[in-house]
Structures are given as structure tokens and as C-alpha cells.
Amino acid sequence: MKDIHPKFTENAKITCACGAIYEVGSTLPHMEVDLCSKCHPFYTGEQKIIDTARRVEKFKTRASAKSEKTTGKKMKREKRATQKKAKAEKEA
């Protein structure tokens, strides 16, 4: 049963994406994290979107394209209604 536990490092360095560095006890000598207490929205009160895969940007692009299509369809319907109305007035 000897030597079954990993080696414990007293001064492991934890580096956050915001640039903060912490020294804590850990089984790993170095770790990199995306969020810490200095940049996490819960602690700062500010919302920050971390978009490593451009998912938010892709969603906004799709959403705007969809709204443009809807607007285009609406314009076509209005144009057709106007044309039908004009044609009905000519016939009457």
C-alpha cells in the first residue's frame, strides 16, 4: 500500500486567463484556469462572455440572417398584396 498517493506540492502555481497567479497546495505543480475570483461574473458583478469556439458570434450571425429572411418575406408579401389591390382597382 505504499506509494499509492500522488506527490503533494505545497506551492503549486495556478495561472488564470486574466493574468492572476495563485500559489496553493495541489498534486499538480502548475495549472491554467479560465476563470478565478478576480474575473468570475459571480464575484465581479459583470457579465463576461468567454467564447473560445466563436459560438456566440456564430449564433448572432445566424440570428441576424434569420431576421433578415423574415423581413424579406414580409416585404414580398406586402408587395404582392399591393399589386393585387392595384389589379383589383383596375378591373373595377
Summary of the structure (lengths in Angstrom):
residues: 92
radius of gyration: 29.4
end to end distance: 100.0
largest distance: 100.8
contacts: 170
relative contact order: 0.09
helix: 45%
strand: 20%
